[in-house]
């Protein structure tokens, strides 16, 4: 289905569905500053072939979804100044999209910030989440999931203004935070960066998303109350969200499966897709078995 937009609680959200609407609904939530096309088309096709009706969307303040307003400051978030919006607001966007699509409950997978949103969705709207897969994410606890300081300058620098410079900056960033144990597909990444630039960049929006992360409280206690099949996937070589974040997430969710991937950084190269696709499918089947 072609991209469409819908008003969710006063926020315009751009989304797309892939696969048979009669199949198992699977919502994919992307990370910081990442539009829905960062869920690779081929990966979405593989999930559809496994019997999922895939739903991907641009988070607010990203891609073709609505650009929000309000000043955001990292220093202000550490001083507990209210953010322009919260992870809860972003989770409510996801819940509202499911309502718009007439989907009572979906399997939900999120990466990085998307994992935090997926966790928050399960906490705030437990009836809407059949199973949860949290990838390279964390609980919001201040002592886990910390970034390696060497990667921060590349993430906090200015966004290049030209298409060519933006593409080169993306390549440099993902060579820095990506997976050293897997092949880096430069052509695929270059194409993704060009598509991202063409769909529209929102530097201020990325900062507001980041402040939503840094302003969020530790979710561990709330995650312990979840009762659903869950899988946590994390790379042992992740420089952006330390593997301790994934371990803490798995400890917090009762019965969660933990898969730690050697050589995986903070990205989803093709070599990791079989682990991800199998894990999503396996966790979804656990949801079916627990209901029967």
N, C-alpha and C positions, 0 to 999 in steps of 0.2 A: 504494500500500500504506500502511496506517495505521502510525503510529509504533510501533516495537518496541524492546525493550531486550535486551541480551546482555552476559554477563560476558566481558570480554576481559582476560586476564592479571590477574584480580582486580579489574578496574575495570568498573563498569556503564556501558555506552555506549548511548545512545538514538539510533536511526537510522530512516531512511525511504528507500524506493526508489520511483522514478517511472519509468514506461515499461515496455517489453517486456523481460523478462529475457533474451530471445534476442538483443537488440541489443548494441552495443558498450558494455561497462561503463565508466562515467565517475564517478569519485569526486570530490566537491566538498568542499573543506576551508575553513571560514570562519576569520576573523581574531579578534583579541583580544576576549574577552568576547562574541563574536557567536554566537548559537545558529544551528542549521541553517536556521531560517526566514528568516535574512538572505539566503539564496539564494532570491530571490523565486520564488513558486510559478509565476508566468507565465514567468519566465526558465527554470526547470526544465522547464516544458512545451515551450518552444521547443527546448531541447536534446533532449528526448525525440522531438520531431517530426523532428529531424535524424538520428534513428537511434541515440540513446544510451539506455542503461539507467542512469538517474541514481541515484547513492547520495549522500545527504547525512546528516550526523550532527552531534550536539552533541559538541564536544571535551570531554574530562574537565574538571571544574570549571566547567561552563557548561550552561545550560538544564536539561534533564532527565537529563543524564548525571551520574555520581557526583560529589558534592562531596568533594574530597580534604581532607587534613589537613596540618598543618605550617605553621609561621610563615615568612613570606617577607618579605624586606626588600630594597629597591632598593640601599640603602647596603651591605648585606651582600653582594649579588651583585657589586658593584664591588670589594669586598674579597676576592672569590673564596670566599665561604662557599658550601657546597653548597646548591643549591636543593632544594625539596621534590620536584621532578621536573624532567626535562629535555625539550628538544625531541625527543630520541631516544625517550623514553618515549611522547610524544604520537604520534610516527610509528609506533611499535610498536602503539599502539591502532588506527591506521588499517590497518596490515598485518593485525592480528588480525581486524578486521571483514571484510576481504576473504576471509580464510580461512573465517570463519563463513558467509559467503554462498556459499562454494564457487567463488570467482573466483580463478583463477590469477594474472591480471594485469589491470590496469585503466589507462585513461587517467586522469590525475590533474591537477586544477586547484585551486590554492589562492590565496587573497588575503591579503596582509599577513602576519600570523602564520601563516595557513593556507598561504601560499606558502613560508614557512620550513619548516613541517611537511612540505609536499609535497617540497621539495628534500631534506630529511632522509630521507624515506621512500625516495626514489630512491637516495640514498647507501647507506642501511642495507639496503634490500631491492630491489636493482636489477631482479631478475627479476619483481617485482610491478608495475612501472611501465612501461607501453607507451609513453606520451608524457607530457610534463610541460608545464604552463602555469603560470607564476608571475606573479601580478598584484600590482602595487603593493607589492612586497616587496624583500628585499635579501639580501646574502650573510652578514651577521653581521660584516663588516669594520667596524672602528671609525671609519674615515675616510669612509665612504659611507652614504647612506640616513639621514642625521641628521634629526631633527624640527625644525621651526621652533619656537623657544622660545615664541612667542605662543600656540600651541595646547595646550601642556602643562597649564596650569592647569585647563582644561575637562575634561581626561582624567583628572587625578589628584585631582579634588575628590570630595566625598562623594556617594554614590548617594542620590538623593531617596527618601524612604520611601513617599510616596503615588503612586498610579498617575498622577494628573494632573501632579504635579510631575516625575515621571520622563519622561513624554512630552514635556513642554516642554524638559527638559534635553537629551533626544535631538535634538529639533528644533534647538536652539541649537548643539549640538556639530556636527551635520552641515552646518549652514549655515556653520560656521567651517572645517571640514576638507573639505567637499564640492567638487564640480566647478563652478567659476565659469563655465565655457563651456557648460554644459548646464542645462536647465530643472530646477529643484528641485520635485519632486512632493510637496508638503507633506501632502496627504491620504494618499498611499501610505506616507510615512514615519511619519505619525501612527498609522496602522493597524498598521504593523510594530512600533512602539514599544509599543503596547498589548498586542499578542500576546506580545512579549518579556517584558513585566512579568508577564503572566498565566502564562507558562510557568515563571517563577521567576528571580530575580536572585541572583548569587553574587559580591558585591564582593570577598571574600577570595580567591575562585577566580580572578578577573580579575587580582588582584595576583600570585598564584602563577604564572599564565600569563605575565605581564609579566616576572617574575623568571627564568622559563625562557628568555625571549628575551635578557635582558641578561646571563645567565650563559653563553650559548652562545658557542662559539669561531667564528672565521671559517671558513666552509665553502668558500671559494674553491678551495683545493687539491683538496678532495674533489669539488667540482663539475666540475673539469677532467677528472676521470676518468670522468665519465658518458658513455655512448654511447647516446643515445636522442634522438628528435625533441623539441625544446623550443622554446617560445615565451615571451617575456617581454613583458608589457604594463605600461606605466607612464604615469601622467599627468605632463605637464610642469608642472602646477600643484599637484602633491601637496605639502601643507604638513606632513604627518605622517611620510612616508617620502620623503626627497628623491629626485628622479629619478636621482641618482647611484647609488642602490641598485639600480635596475632596470638601468642601464647596466652596472654591475659584474657583475650576475648574468648578463646576456647575454654579456659578455666571458668569463666563467668557464666556461660550458657550451659545449663544442665544437659549432659549427654552429647555435647557437641563433638564432632569428629575434627581432629586437627591434622592437616597435611602440611608439612614443612618441606619446601622444594629447594634442594641444593642448587646453587648457581642462579636462582631467580632473584632479580632486583625489583624495581618498582615499575614494572611494565608487563605487558601480556604478549610476548613474542609467540610466534606460531608453535614453537616447541613446547609451550606450556598448554596450548589449547586442548590436547587430549586429556590432560589432568583436570582442566577446568570443566570441559564438557561432560566427562565421565562423572565428576564430582557433583555437578548440578543435577544430572540425571539420577544418580544414586541417592542423593538427598531428597529429591522429589519423590522417588519411589518409597522412601521411608515414610513420607507423609501419607501416602496412600495406604501403606501397610498398617500404620498406627490408627487410621480411621476405620479400617475394616474389622 
